[in-house]
Amino acid sequence: MRFGKAEDISAIDFSLPNDVPSTKRVLSNVLNSLYSTNVGCGHWGKNYLHNFYPKGTKDELAYYSTQFNSIELNASFYKNYEPEQYKKWYDRTEKNFKFFPKIYQGISHFRRLNNVEDYINNFLLSVAALENKLGTIFLQLREDFTTAKFDLLKSFIENWPIDLPLAIEFRNATWYTDKDNHERIFDLCEKKDISIIFTDSAGRRDLLHMRLSNSKPFIRFIGANHKSDYERIDDWAKRISKWIDDGVSEIAFFVHQNEEMESPRLANYFSQQLSYYQTQIK
């Protein structure tokens, strides 16, 4: 993933900001003490996951689903697939596997949420074929989608089906620097139980907001192909362990790299470290 790539990371402060005070309040409203963890990568193709598949692997997705319990489905961003394709993916994966589809770019990037009702209905009709394997759907907004478009996003959120979990990724910093609209969007997402994605990349530290809008944190971790990736993973495992202790109900953690070399290894490392820090807390 090229987004957030920094040519020189030597001077970057990778430490995670402190939690926003509202985090404890958000998590205190969670009634269920159980939680689920979804960990994976952003792709399953051999061209992305180098040296991940055993020699002779014929069905990459089927094998991937034996190693991870979820996938950040970026394929749905680039093409508006028919339900039949989602059903094929469903049939090729393990029983408890989850797909987290990214909303089609025709909705988010080409039309920029303008007059997209029919497009959304078609998209949702297609992903419904994933049935019980459908995880959180996520909307990635363009980098030039600023708080000036608040009313458009508000309308999109208010018309979103209440029974389908949604997460939103902002790529424009005004959603965090514009204080009034920052409060408005977080209050709305908290009310509607929508996750605001944590985007952790080397070159866009301004997007790492560290404010939970519900009990289901969704993290997109973008490694820099550097040894610091593992230290950053450690910090996330520690922070999420604390959130779990405070009442998190579901975690989505998806690993990318600027050059996809070790994403599976980093994802596995996160799972191991999360288990380790949970043991330490208990």
C-alpha positions in Angstrom: 0.0 0.0 0.0 1.5 3.3 -1.1 -0.8 5.5 1.1 1.1 7.1 3.9 4.5 6.1 2.7 7.4 8.1 4.1 10.7 8.1 2.3 12.6 8.7 5.6 11.2 7.3 8.8 14.2 8.0 11.0 12.7 11.1 12.6 9.1 9.9 12.9 7.5 9.5 16.3 5.6 6.2 16.1 4.3 6.2 19.6 0.5 5.9 19.9 -1.3 9.0 21.2 -3.1 8.7 24.5 -6.7 7.6 24.5 -9.3 10.4 24.3 -11.1 10.6 27.7 -14.4 9.6 26.1 -13.0 6.1 25.5 -13.8 4.8 29.0 -17.4 6.1 28.7 -17.9 4.5 25.3 -16.6 1.1 26.6 -18.5 1.4 29.9 -21.7 1.0 28.0 -20.8 -2.4 26.7 -23.0 -5.1 28.4 -21.3 -8.2 27.0 -17.9 -9.1 28.5 -17.0 -11.4 25.6 -15.0 -10.2 22.6 -14.0 -11.5 19.2 -10.8 -10.8 17.3 -10.5 -10.6 13.5 -7.0 -10.4 12.2 -5.7 -10.7 8.6 -4.2 -9.0 5.6 -5.7 -6.8 2.8 -5.2 -9.4 -0.1 -4.8 -13.1 -0.6 -3.2 -13.2 -4.0 0.2 -14.7 -4.5 1.4 -11.5 -6.1 0.9 -9.7 -2.8 1.8 -12.3 -0.2 5.3 -13.4 -1.2 6.5 -16.8 0.0 3.3 -17.3 2.0 1.8 -20.2 0.2 3.2 -23.7 0.2 4.5 -24.9 -3.1 1.6 -26.3 -5.2 -1.2 -24.4 -3.5 -4.1 -24.3 -6.0 -6.7 -22.3 -4.1 -5.0 -19.4 -2.4 -8.1 -18.1 -0.7 -9.0 -21.5 0.8 -5.4 -21.8 2.2 -5.4 -18.2 3.4 -8.6 -18.9 5.4 -6.9 -21.7 7.2 -4.2 -19.3 8.5 -6.3 -16.2 9.3 -9.9 -15.8 10.3 -10.6 -12.7 8.2 -9.7 -10.6 5.1 -9.9 -6.9 4.4 -11.7 -7.3 1.1 -10.2 -4.6 -1.1 -11.3 -6.3 -4.3 -14.9 -5.0 -3.7 -13.5 -1.5 -3.9 -12.3 -1.9 -7.5 -15.1 -3.9 -9.0 -18.9 -4.1 -8.3 -19.1 -7.9 -8.1 -22.3 -9.8 -8.6 -23.7 -11.9 -5.7 -22.6 -15.1 -7.4 -18.9 -14.1 -6.9 -19.4 -13.5 -3.2 -21.1 -16.8 -2.9 -18.1 -18.5 -4.5 -15.7 -16.8 -2.0 -18.1 -17.9 0.8 -17.9 -21.5 -0.4 -14.0 -21.5 -0.5 -13.4 -20.4 3.0 -13.4 -21.9 6.5 -16.6 -22.0 8.6 -15.8 -19.1 10.9 -14.1 -16.9 8.3 -15.1 -13.2 7.9 -14.9 -10.9 4.9 -14.7 -7.1 5.6 -15.6 -5.5 2.2 -14.6 -2.0 1.2 -17.4 -0.1 -0.4 -17.2 0.2 -4.2 -15.2 3.2 -5.4 -18.0 4.3 -7.7 -19.9 5.2 -4.5 -17.1 6.7 -2.4 -14.6 8.1 -5.0 -16.4 8.7 -8.3 -19.7 9.9 -7.0 -18.4 11.1 -3.6 -21.6 10.0 -1.9 -23.8 12.1 -4.3 -27.0 10.3 -5.4 -25.7 6.9 -4.6 -28.9 5.2 -3.2 -29.2 2.7 -6.1 -25.5 2.0 -6.1 -25.6 1.3 -2.4 -28.6 -1.0 -2.7 -26.8 -3.0 -5.4 -23.6 -3.2 -3.4 -25.4 -4.4 -0.3 -27.5 -6.9 -2.3 -24.2 -8.4 -3.6 -22.3 -8.6 -0.3 -25.4 -10.1 1.4 -24.4 -13.4 -0.4 -21.6 -13.6 2.2 -24.4 -14.3 4.8 -22.8 -15.2 8.2 -19.3 -14.5 6.8 -20.0 -10.8 6.3 -18.0 -8.7 8.7 -18.0 -5.0 9.0 -18.4 -3.1 5.7 -16.1 -0.1 5.5 -16.3 3.2 3.6 -13.0 4.8 2.6 -13.4 8.5 1.8 -11.2 10.4 -0.6 -8.3 12.5 0.6 -10.1 15.6 -0.6 -13.4 14.7 1.2 -13.3 17.4 3.9 -15.7 18.5 6.6 -17.3 20.8 4.1 -19.1 17.6 3.0 -20.4 16.9 6.5 -24.1 17.0 5.4 -23.5 14.5 2.6 -21.8 12.1 5.0 -24.5 12.6 7.6 -27.2 11.7 5.1 -25.3 8.6 4.1 -24.9 7.5 7.7 -28.6 8.2 8.6 -29.7 6.1 5.6 -27.4 3.2 6.3 -29.2 -0.1 7.3 -29.2 -0.3 11.1 -28.5 -4.1 11.0 -25.3 -3.8 9.0 -22.1 -2.9 10.8 -20.2 0.0 9.2 -16.8 1.6 9.6 -15.5 4.8 8.0 -11.9 5.8 7.1 -11.2 9.5 6.9 -8.1 10.5 4.8 -8.5 14.2 5.2 -7.2 15.7 8.5 -10.0 18.3 8.8 -12.2 15.6 10.3 -9.8 15.8 13.3 -8.6 19.4 13.2 -12.1 21.0 12.6 -13.2 20.8 16.3 -16.9 21.4 15.8 -17.3 18.9 13.0 -15.0 16.5 14.7 -17.4 16.4 17.7 -20.5 16.2 15.4 -19.2 13.2 13.4 -18.0 11.3 16.4 -21.3 11.9 18.3 -23.3 10.8 15.2 -21.1 7.6 14.8 -21.4 6.8 18.5 -25.2 7.2 18.3 -25.3 4.9 15.2 -22.7 2.4 16.5 -20.4 3.1 13.6 -16.6 2.5 13.9 -14.2 5.3 12.8 -11.1 3.5 11.5 -7.7 4.0 13.0 -5.2 4.4 10.2 -1.7 3.9 11.3 0.9 4.8 8.6 4.3 6.3 8.8 3.6 9.4 6.7 0.1 10.3 8.0 0.4 10.5 11.7 -2.3 13.2 11.6 -4.9 10.5 10.9 -4.2 8.6 14.1 -7.0 10.0 16.2 -7.2 7.4 19.0 -10.9 8.0 19.8 -13.3 5.2 19.9 -16.8 5.8 18.6 -18.0 2.3 19.7 -16.8 -0.9 21.2 -15.5 -2.3 17.9 -12.1 -0.8 17.0 -11.1 -1.2 13.3 -7.4 -0.7 12.7 -5.7 -0.5 9.3 -2.0 -0.9 10.1 0.4 0.1 7.3 4.0 -1.1 7.9 7.0 0.7 6.6 9.0 -2.4 5.7 11.3 -1.6 8.6 12.1 -3.3 11.9 10.0 -0.6 13.7 6.9 -2.3 12.3 7.2 -4.9 15.1 7.6 -2.3 17.8 4.5 -0.5 16.5 2.6 -3.8 16.5 3.7 -4.3 20.2 2.2 -0.9 21.0 -1.1 -1.8 19.4 -1.2 -5.1 21.2 -0.7 -3.4 24.5 -3.3 -0.7 23.8 -5.9 -3.1 22.5 -5.4 -5.4 25.5 -6.2 -2.4 27.7 -9.3 -1.7 25.6 -10.4 -5.3 25.9 -10.0 -5.1 29.7 -12.2 -1.9 29.6 -15.0 -3.6 27.5 -14.2 -3.9 23.8 -16.6 -6.3 22.1 -14.9 -6.9 18.7 -11.5 -6.1 17.1 -10.6 -5.8 13.5 -6.9 -5.6 12.8 -5.7 -5.7 9.2 -2.0 -5.5 8.2 -0.6 -3.8 5.1 2.9 -2.8 4.1 4.1 -0.1 1.7 5.7 -3.0 -0.2 3.7 -6.2 0.7 6.6 -8.4 1.9 5.8 -9.5 5.4 2.1 -8.7 6.0 1.2 -12.3 7.0 4.2 -12.5 9.4 3.2 -9.1 11.0 -0.4 -10.2 11.3 0.6 -13.4 13.1 2.9 -11.5 15.3 0.0 -9.2 16.3 -2.1 -12.2 17.3 0.7 -13.7 19.4 1.4 -10.4 21.1 -2.2 -9.7 21.8 -2.5 -13.1 23.5 0.6 -12.4 25.4 -0.4 -9.0 26.8 -3.9 -10.3 27.6 -2.2 -13.0 29.7 -0.1 -10.3 31.4 -3.2 -8.2 32.3 -5.0 -11.2 33.8 
